[in-house]
């Protein structure tokens, strides 16, 4: 984490063949007031153009 922001750099390893090896950056911000992560976003660094969203949830034991 950098401050209140979670940043994960990943490489796609499954799915369509043309996505294998594509770099992705995932970010989400921690909401201190509510004590939870807000929905995150992912994108492919330039020259990539992919984007999307994701949700981080607490695992139930």
KAZIZI-V840657 format. One record per residue. N is the residue number from 1. RES is the residue in one small letter. SS is DSSP state (H for helix, E for strand, - for the rest). Layout:
# KAZIZI-V840657
[[N,RES,SS] [N,RES,SS]]
This chain:
# KAZIZI-V840657
[[1,x,-] [2,x,E] [3,x,-] [4,x,-] [5,x,E] [6,x,E] [7,x,E] [8,x,E] [9,x,E] [10,x,E] [11,x,E] [12,x,-] [13,x,-] [14,x,-] [15,x,-] [16,x,-] [17,x,H] [18,x,H] [19,x,H] [20,x,-] [21,x,-] [22,x,-] [23,x,E] [24,x,E] [25,x,E] [26,x,E] [27,x,E] [28,x,E] [29,x,E] [30,x,E] [31,x,E] [32,x,-] [33,x,-] [34,x,-] [35,x,-] [36,x,E] [37,x,E] [38,x,-] [39,x,-] [40,x,E] [41,x,E] [42,x,E] [43,x,E] [44,x,-] [45,x,-] [46,x,-] [47,x,-] [48,x,-] [49,x,-] [50,x,-] [51,x,E] [52,x,E] [53,x,E] [54,x,E] [55,x,-] [56,x,-] [57,x,-] [58,x,-] [59,x,-] [60,x,-] [61,x,-]]
